Amino acid sequence: GCATRSARNDQQAPLVIEVPDVDLDAEVFVDGNYVGQVKALRVPETGPILLAPGVHRVEVRKPGRFPVQRTVTVGKTQRTPAVVRAELLEDPA
């Protein structure tokens, strides 16, 4: 019947990046595209990034640190944020 939703009504999940305060200036990439610094995704003017349903590759990078890559899957009816916890370890090189 008519109970199925059209694709336009799919939920989008806000992307939440959790990092230590010293890494709020780390850069965030989604599916290879730069989307902003962690701190920018936390303020209403520039965030949050909304992820469409499906699988996304999230990368958090900062000079002098090892990059963190996570795969995030957003469900079609997801109502909760997609949370990525990134601990950026120092690169001794």
N, C-alpha and C positions, 0 to 999 in steps of 0.2 A: 503494500500500500504506500501511502504517502508519508509514512513515519520516518523514512530514511532522510537524513540531512543531505543537502547538497554540499559539494566540496567547499563552497564559499564560507560555510558556517564552521569549518574546522577551527578548533581551538588553536591558539598560539600560546606557547609557554614562554614566560619571561626567563631570560638567562641570568642566573645569579652566580657571580664569581666570588669565591671566598678566599682571600689571601691575608697574610699578616699585614698590619698597617704600613710597614716599611715598603711593601710591594704594591701599594695602591697606584703607583705610576707605571706598573707593568702593562704591556700592550696585549690586547685581546684580538685574536683572529678567529673567525668562524668560517669553516669550509674554505680556508685559504685567503679570506678577505679580511682586511683590517677593519675593526669596528669601533676601536677607541681604547682609551686607558680604563683600567678597572674602576678608578674613582669616577670617571665620566659616566659609566654605566649605572652608577648608584644615584645620580641626581636626576630629577624629573626633566630638566632641560635637554639632556642628551641621552637618557636611558629610560627604561631598560631596553636591551635588544630583545625582540620577540622571535622565537624560533618556530617555524612552521612544523607540522607533524612530519616525522621521518627521522633519519639518522644524520647527525651533524658532527663534524670534527671541530673541536674547540681547542685552541692553542693559546697559552699564556706565555709571553716572552718578556725578558728584561735583560739588558746588557749585563754581563758578568754572572748570570745565573743560568742554570740548565732550564731549557724550555719544558713546559708541562703540556702534554697532549692528552685529551680525553675524548672519548666518543660518547655523545649524548643522544639518546633516543627519546623523541617526543611522541607520545601517544595521541591518537586522533581526538580523544575526549579528555585529554589531560588538563587538569585545572591547577596543578601545582607548578611552581617554578622548576626549571632545570638547573640544579645546583652543581657547580664544579668547584671542588676544593683544591686549590693549587698551592703547594708548598714549593717555592722556588729556591732550590738549593744552590749554594754558591759554587760557581765553577772555578776551581783552583788554578786553572790554566791562565 
